[in-house]
Every structure is written in C-alpha cells, then in structure tokens.
Amino acid sequence: MSAAISFLEGLVGEWLTVFLLGFTALAVLITINAMFMVWFERKVAGWVQGRLGPMEHGPQGTLQTLLDVIKLLGKETIIPAKVDRGTFMLAPVVAFLPALVLLSLLPYSDELVFTDVESGILLVFAFGGVSLMGIFMGGWSSNNKYALLGGVRAVSQNIAYELPLLLSVMAVVLSAGTLNISGIVAAQTEDGFGWYFMFQPLALLIYMVSATAETNRAPFDIPEAESELIAGFHTEYPAMGFAVFFLAEYTYMFVVCGVGVALFLGGNSGPWLPGPCWFLIKVYFLLFLMIMARWTFPRLRFDQLMDLAWKYLIPLSLANLVVTALVIKLV
C-alpha cells in the first residue's frame, strides 16, 4: 500500500512539474511574441510609409517596446463609474486565457507538442469562440455606447467569418483524413506528398482572409475602428486591462498563423534547420502578410465586411469543399 501511495505521489509530482514547465514556456512565448510583434509591426509600417520607425532605444529601436511595457505597467488602474464591475474586470481574462490552450495545441516540432489530441482542430475552434465572449463582455459591461457597438460588431463579424474559416479548414481535414494537427502535418510530409497549399490555394486564401477578420485586424478592424468608435470594445479599459486585450490580439494572431502553417505549409518540415525554427519562420512569414494587409488596404465599411463573408467567401469555401470531397471520392 505504501509503495502504491509513493508511486502516485511521484506521478502527481511529475505531472505538476511538466505542467508548470509547459505553462512557463507558453507564457514566455506569449510575452516575447507580443513584444517582438509590436516592434516588427512598427518597422514594417515605417518601411511601407518610407520612414525608419522606432530608432531611439536600442539597436534599430528594439528596446522601445520593452520601455512601453514598463510605462504601461506603471499606469494607474481606473475603473469607470457605473460599469458592471465584475464582468468588466473578468472580460480581459476570458479573452486571453483560451490563448494558452490554443498555443499548447500547435506542433512546434515532431517532438515538441504540448497537447497532442485527436480532435485538435475542433478544440481550436471551440476555445477560439470563448475569446469572443470576453470581447463582448468588455463592450457590454463598459457602460459606453462606443464600446457596446464594438462588442456587437465583434460578435456579428466573428459569426460571419467563422463559417468560411471552418469550411476552408474542413477541405484540408478531408484531404488528410484526420482532425489531429500533428497528423495533418505528417500527411503533408510522408512519401513526399507535398504541402497542402499546392492543392488547396483557394482554401489558404480564404483561411488567411477569414483569420485576419477573426483577429479584428485591419482592414477588418470594425470592432475597434478608431475613426468611428474611439477604440471600440476596450475604449474604457486603462493600463492592465488594455494591455491584456492587446496581448490577446497578438497571441491569437500567432495562433491562427500557427494553425495555418500546420494545415497548409507543412508545419515544422524543412531542410537543414531544426523543426521549431522552420515553424517560427513560416508563422512570422504569415504574420508579415497580415501586417502588410493592414498598411496596404483601407478599412472596409461594415456592410462591405458582411457582404464579403456571406456573398463571396462562404459560397467559395462551400464550392471548394464540395470539389475536394468529389476528388477524394473519385481518386
């Protein structure tokens, strides 16, 4: 009996150690990614607009984001009057926490997968929907008409673009024959079959457009729309509340690009370099495309945003799924 108890204690201790190490690694990844992406986006914006971007602190302004974080942490946290206090404080947490789960599902290499489950794609969509609840909670609880409009816009936008996003992913799932993300990566690399973007270019295009809209990035940043709604759903959030929403946005950008790499670009496969290096190179290439879209295209009106999803992307993604199913059936 004592031997069994000792075994269980050792097992629980080992599990807790692995969990804490994994949690710490993901937290470090989230922090470094957000700080790098802020600097990277400023630099890309400067390059597009024919200027230098941040240059003052550190080589090429690399320390500028760190100083901005320190300044943000030093700001006073003010909760406006007449807000729904509990919901207002909980909203950023609800928007951010699912990102940890989603990051754990990504296959960084053949060996480095924090959570490898058979229905990984389903979990991505399930937990991605939870973050939308946090955005709406923040807009509804703020007692501000601009924040409420931003929250409502976020819900309608995410419902519209969730459909083409899911349909484009299902075309890849049918091709691979599995919902496991690592299994989809393996299906692209075994027997020299080839990455799915070569066979599903339309699905990749629909996925990237829908993913950009899902993360509320320009030219689909209707829920924030500074020129119309000040800052949208997080108008009333100061200091840490704003920082958590901001952190969640860049984390979800990394997640959708990581899933896109796994589905269409062969995941961590590539010559010479280690798997995690190839995975990150591909992820930041897709992130670069998202940033370029922000500084290239004007913001869509809300009716144009809805028309693009319901009139074009959903029919195209449905047609692509049907053709994929027919090809698989015939072949």
Summary of the structure (lengths in Angstrom):
residues: 331
radius of gyration: 21.1
end to end distance: 58.2
largest distance: 72.8
contacts: 1093
relative contact order: 0.13
helix: 74%
strand: 0%
